């Protein structure tokens, strides 16, 4: 049985990860008239059969997972979503692109093959390794999807689903990429509240992640979502993500979800500093498995890099994504601080 037929039967993940299957593309219609298109390995789009009224603005929604190959719970969630769509249990009201990001890394049970793919979404990469090649494919797929859909940038959403490699003071949290567009729409953050996501981190500088790519180049309302901790397939506690999954279903199936901002339900952080690894001598002055959002007293030595020393400068600073093993020139740690927010059409940290 070929890739296309397996996907039609709902076996999207199985077909994606079977590298012995030749890559296929193809269109088909469900019994309800919804158009489905397999664009390639791990790339599946849906278009609803009906037209919306002038009062309702449909979205173009990208849901991606598996950009890091060892982060399995988001992959399982999107496989469930695809199964329910293809069976007719869920009927999307918006154009939808579902992505399983890095099949080769997933099969190896590794974060990436040669380099971190979630630092490769800034332009076409030289085809030097599987990570670069796959990042190029994903960029092209997202570009085509957004350009073929609604021209209004506010109707474009991209939720890139991950899970963290370490414990966290917040089991779930979102990272809002910094972009040159207005990509922090109130409805996006109210969606996080509806999803029971515990916290949101507002980036203050560009970083070539998958969500940043969609925000910067297409003005999409984009987030990187961290959903619990890394675990092998079949060992994820998906019940802890049930509110998030239901919110995704509501997002996909309702043309105009009634999201209401609820003050104080979402903890919002701003980035105060970014520690960049400048040499092979970089080190962090706390355990490798230190939980995200751990706070340290003012004056605490956090790390060193040759003659540089990094201290906690303000009370309430916390560490997020600490990793001394990144490549030289990449982010080794974020320092963040809880922020008050101004809520208008956009969310702004004070």
C-alpha positions as CSV (number, residue, x, y, z in Angstrom):
1,X,0.0,0.0,0.0
2,X,1.4,3.4,-1.0
3,X,1.9,6.5,1.0
4,X,-1.2,8.3,-0.3
5,X,-3.6,5.4,0.4
6,X,-2.3,5.0,3.9
7,X,-2.9,8.7,4.6
8,X,-6.4,8.4,3.2
9,X,-7.0,5.6,5.7
10,X,-5.9,7.9,8.6
11,X,-2.4,6.5,9.0
12,X,-0.7,9.9,8.5
13,X,2.1,9.3,11.0
14,X,2.7,5.7,10.0
15,X,3.0,6.7,6.3
16,X,5.2,9.7,7.1
17,X,7.7,7.7,9.1
18,X,7.9,4.7,6.7
19,X,11.0,5.9,4.8
20,X,10.8,2.9,2.5
21,X,7.6,4.3,1.0
22,X,8.2,6.5,-2.1
23,X,7.0,10.0,-1.5
24,X,3.6,10.7,-3.1
25,X,1.3,13.7,-3.6
26,X,-2.4,13.7,-4.3
27,X,-5.9,15.2,-3.9
28,X,-9.1,13.6,-2.7
29,X,-12.5,14.6,-1.4
30,X,-14.1,13.3,1.8
31,X,-17.8,12.3,1.9
32,X,-18.6,15.7,3.3
33,X,-16.9,17.4,0.3
34,X,-13.8,18.6,2.1
35,X,-10.7,18.7,-0.1
36,X,-7.6,17.0,1.2
37,X,-4.2,17.2,-0.3
38,X,-1.1,15.2,0.5
39,X,1.7,17.7,-0.4
40,X,4.6,15.4,0.5
41,X,6.0,13.4,3.4
42,X,4.5,14.8,6.6
43,X,2.6,17.6,4.8
44,X,-1.2,17.3,4.7
45,X,-3.7,20.2,3.9
46,X,-7.5,20.4,4.3
47,X,-9.9,22.9,2.7
48,X,-13.5,23.2,3.9
49,X,-16.2,22.6,1.3
50,X,-18.3,25.6,2.2
51,X,-17.8,29.4,1.8
52,X,-18.0,31.7,4.8
53,X,-20.3,34.7,5.0
54,X,-18.9,38.3,4.7
55,X,-19.2,38.7,8.5
56,X,-17.0,35.7,9.2
57,X,-13.3,35.7,8.4
58,X,-11.8,32.2,7.8
59,X,-8.3,31.5,8.9
60,X,-5.4,29.8,7.3
61,X,-4.0,27.7,10.1
62,X,-0.7,25.8,10.3
63,X,-0.3,23.2,13.0
64,X,3.2,21.7,13.1
65,X,4.9,19.1,15.3
66,X,8.1,17.1,15.3
67,X,10.4,19.9,14.3
68,X,12.6,18.2,17.0
69,X,12.4,14.5,16.5
70,X,12.3,13.4,20.2
71,X,9.3,15.6,21.0
72,X,6.5,13.1,20.6
73,X,3.4,14.3,22.4
74,X,2.5,17.0,19.8
75,X,3.0,14.4,17.0
76,X,0.5,12.1,18.7
77,X,-2.0,15.0,19.1
78,X,-1.8,15.9,15.5
79,X,-2.1,12.3,14.4
80,X,-5.3,12.1,16.4
81,X,-6.6,15.3,14.9
82,X,-5.9,14.0,11.3
83,X,-7.7,10.7,12.1
84,X,-10.8,12.6,13.4
85,X,-10.9,14.9,10.4
86,X,-10.6,12.1,7.9
87,X,-13.2,10.0,9.7
88,X,-15.6,13.0,9.5
89,X,-15.7,13.3,13.3
90,X,-14.2,16.8,13.0
91,X,-15.1,19.1,10.2
92,X,-12.6,22.0,9.8
93,X,-14.1,25.4,9.1
94,X,-10.7,26.9,8.0
95,X,-7.9,26.0,5.6
96,X,-5.5,23.8,7.6
97,X,-2.0,22.6,7.0
98,X,-0.8,19.8,9.3
99,X,2.9,19.1,9.5
100,X,5.1,16.3,10.9
101,X,8.3,18.2,10.8
102,X,11.4,16.0,10.8
103,X,10.6,12.3,10.0
104,X,14.3,11.3,9.8
105,X,15.0,12.7,13.3
106,X,11.8,11.2,14.6
107,X,12.8,7.7,13.4
108,X,16.2,8.1,15.0
109,X,14.6,9.2,18.3
110,X,16.8,12.3,18.2
111,X,16.3,16.0,18.5
112,X,17.9,16.5,15.1
113,X,20.3,14.7,12.7
114,X,23.3,17.1,12.3
115,X,22.1,20.5,13.5
116,X,19.1,22.1,15.2
117,X,16.5,22.5,12.6
118,X,14.6,25.0,14.6
119,X,17.4,27.5,14.0
120,X,17.2,27.1,10.2
121,X,14.0,29.0,9.3
122,X,15.4,32.3,7.9
123,X,16.1,31.7,4.2
124,X,16.9,28.8,1.9
125,X,19.6,26.7,3.4
126,X,22.5,25.1,1.5
127,X,21.6,21.4,1.1
128,X,24.5,20.3,3.4
129,X,22.6,17.9,5.7
130,X,19.1,16.4,6.2
131,X,18.1,19.2,8.7
132,X,18.8,21.9,6.1
133,X,17.0,20.1,3.4
134,X,13.9,19.4,5.5
135,X,13.8,23.0,6.7
136,X,13.8,24.2,3.1
137,X,10.9,21.9,2.4
138,X,8.9,23.1,5.3
139,X,9.5,26.8,4.5
140,X,8.4,26.2,0.9
141,X,5.2,24.4,2.1
142,X,4.2,27.2,4.5
143,X,5.0,29.9,2.0
144,X,2.7,28.2,-0.6
145,X,0.0,27.6,1.9
146,X,-0.2,31.2,3.1
147,X,0.1,32.7,-0.4
148,X,-2.7,30.5,-1.7
149,X,-5.1,31.5,1.1
150,X,-6.5,34.7,2.6
151,X,-4.4,37.8,1.9
152,X,-5.3,39.4,5.3
153,X,-2.4,38.7,7.6
154,X,-4.5,38.7,10.7
155,X,-6.3,35.5,9.4
156,X,-3.0,33.6,9.4
157,X,-2.1,31.4,12.4
158,X,0.8,29.1,13.0
159,X,1.1,27.0,16.2
160,X,4.4,25.1,16.3
161,X,4.0,22.4,18.9
162,X,7.0,21.2,21.0
163,X,7.8,19.8,24.4
164,X,10.7,20.7,26.6
165,X,13.8,18.6,27.3
166,X,13.7,19.5,31.0
167,X,11.2,20.1,33.8
168,X,9.5,23.4,34.1
169,X,7.8,25.5,36.7
170,X,5.1,25.8,34.1
171,X,4.1,22.5,32.6
172,X,2.9,24.2,29.4
173,X,4.0,27.6,28.0
174,X,4.1,29.5,24.8
175,X,6.9,31.6,23.2
176,X,5.8,34.5,21.1
177,X,8.5,35.3,18.5
178,X,9.6,38.9,18.0
179,X,8.7,40.1,14.5
180,X,8.3,43.3,12.5
181,X,4.5,42.7,12.3
182,X,1.7,42.9,14.8
183,X,1.7,39.2,15.7
184,X,0.5,39.4,19.3
185,X,-3.2,39.6,18.7
186,X,-5.4,39.6,21.8
187,X,-7.4,36.6,20.4
188,X,-4.2,34.6,20.1
189,X,-3.4,35.0,23.8
190,X,-7.0,34.5,24.8
191,X,-6.8,31.2,22.9
192,X,-3.9,30.3,25.2
193,X,-6.1,31.0,28.2
194,X,-8.9,28.9,26.7
195,X,-6.2,26.1,26.2
196,X,-5.1,26.3,29.9
197,X,-1.6,27.1,28.8
198,X,0.1,28.3,31.9
199,X,2.5,31.0,30.7
200,X,3.6,33.0,27.7
201,X,7.1,34.4,27.0
202,X,7.4,37.4,24.8
203,X,10.7,37.4,22.8
204,X,12.5,40.7,22.3
205,X,14.7,39.8,19.4
206,X,14.5,37.7,16.2
207,X,15.4,34.0,16.3
208,X,15.1,31.8,13.2
209,X,12.5,29.4,14.6
210,X,9.7,27.9,12.6
211,X,7.1,30.1,14.3
212,X,9.3,33.2,13.8
213,X,9.5,32.4,10.1
214,X,5.7,32.5,9.7
215,X,5.4,35.6,11.9
216,X,8.2,37.6,10.2
217,X,7.6,36.7,6.5
218,X,3.8,36.2,6.5
219,X,2.6,38.3,9.4
220,X,1.0,35.2,11.0
221,X,-0.2,35.0,14.6
222,X,2.5,32.5,15.5
223,X,3.6,30.7,18.7
224,X,6.0,28.0,19.7
225,X,4.1,26.0,22.3
226,X,5.9,23.8,24.9
227,X,3.6,21.0,25.9
228,X,5.1,19.1,28.9
229,X,8.3,17.2,28.8
230,X,10.0,14.9,26.2
231,X,9.0,11.2,26.4
232,X,9.0,8.3,23.9
233,X,6.0,7.5,21.8
234,X,3.3,5.8,23.9
235,X,4.6,7.2,27.2
236,X,3.1,10.7,27.0
237,X,0.4,11.7,29.5
238,X,-2.0,13.2,26.9
239,X,-4.7,13.6,29.5
240,X,-2.7,16.5,30.9
241,X,-3.0,18.2,27.4
242,X,-6.8,17.5,27.0
243,X,-7.8,21.2,27.5
244,X,-5.2,22.2,24.9
245,X,-6.4,19.5,22.4
246,X,-10.0,20.6,22.8
247,X,-9.1,24.2,22.2
248,X,-7.3,23.1,19.0
249,X,-10.5,21.3,17.9
250,X,-12.6,24.4,18.7
251,X,-10.1,26.6,16.8
252,X,-10.2,24.4,13.7
253,X,-14.0,23.8,13.7
254,X,-15.5,27.2,14.6
255,X,-15.3,30.2,12.2
256,X,-15.5,32.8,15.0
257,X,-14.6,31.3,18.4
258,X,-15.6,33.6,21.2
259,X,-12.3,34.2,22.9
260,X,-12.4,36.5,25.9
261,X,-9.3,37.8,27.6
262,X,-9.3,36.9,31.3
263,X,-7.0,39.0,33.4
264,X,-4.4,37.1,35.4
265,X,-5.2,33.7,34.0
266,X,-2.0,33.6,31.9
267,X,1.4,34.4,33.4
268,X,3.3,36.6,31.0
269,X,7.1,37.0,30.9
270,X,9.4,39.3,29.0
271,X,12.9,38.5,28.0
272,X,15.5,40.6,29.9
273,X,18.6,39.1,28.5
274,X,19.8,36.4,26.0
275,X,23.1,34.6,26.8
276,X,24.9,33.7,23.6
277,X,27.6,31.0,23.6
278,X,30.7,32.8,22.4
279,X,33.3,30.1,22.9
280,X,33.8,26.5,23.7
281,X,34.6,27.6,27.3
282,X,31.0,28.6,28.0
283,X,29.5,27.0,31.1
284,X,26.5,27.4,33.3
285,X,26.8,27.5,37.0
286,X,23.8,25.3,37.8
287,X,22.8,21.7,37.1
288,X,22.1,20.6,33.5
289,X,18.6,19.5,34.4
290,X,17.6,22.8,36.0
291,X,13.9,23.4,35.5
292,X,12.7,26.2,33.1
293,X,11.6,29.4,34.9
294,X,13.8,28.7,38.0
295,X,14.4,32.0,39.7
296,X,17.7,33.0,41.4
297,X,18.5,35.7,44.0
298,X,20.0,38.9,42.7
299,X,23.8,38.6,42.4
300,X,23.8,34.9,41.7
301,X,26.5,33.8,39.3
302,X,24.7,32.1,36.4
303,X,27.6,31.2,34.0
304,X,30.9,32.1,32.5
305,X,32.4,32.4,29.0
306,X,36.1,32.9,29.1
307,X,36.5,36.3,30.9
308,X,32.8,37.1,30.9
309,X,30.7,36.4,34.0
310,X,26.9,36.4,33.9
311,X,25.0,37.3,37.1
312,X,21.4,37.8,38.1
313,X,21.0,41.6,37.8
314,X,17.4,42.0,39.1
315,X,15.3,40.1,41.6
316,X,12.8,37.9,39.9
317,X,15.0,36.9,36.9
318,X,14.5,33.3,35.9
319,X,16.3,31.0,33.4
320,X,14.6,29.4,30.4
321,X,16.0,27.0,27.8
322,X,19.5,26.8,29.5
323,X,21.7,24.6,27.4
324,X,25.5,24.9,27.4
325,X,25.9,22.4,24.7
326,X,24.5,24.5,21.8
327,X,26.7,25.5,18.9
328,X,28.9,28.6,19.3
329,X,26.9,31.6,18.3
330,X,23.6,30.2,19.4
331,X,21.4,31.0,22.4
332,X,22.6,29.2,25.5
333,X,20.0,30.6,28.0
334,X,17.2,33.2,28.2
335,X,16.8,35.3,31.3
336,X,13.1,36.4,31.8
337,X,11.0,38.3,34.3
338,X,7.3,38.3,34.9
339,X,5.7,41.3,33.2
340,X,2.5,43.2,33.4
341,X,0.7,43.5,30.1
342,X,-1.3,46.2,28.3
343,X,-4.3,44.5,26.5
344,X,-5.6,46.2,23.4
345,X,-5.8,44.7,19.9
346,X,-2.3,43.5,20.7
347,X,-0.6,42.2,23.8
348,X,2.2,44.5,25.0
349,X,4.6,43.8,27.9
350,X,5.3,46.7,30.3
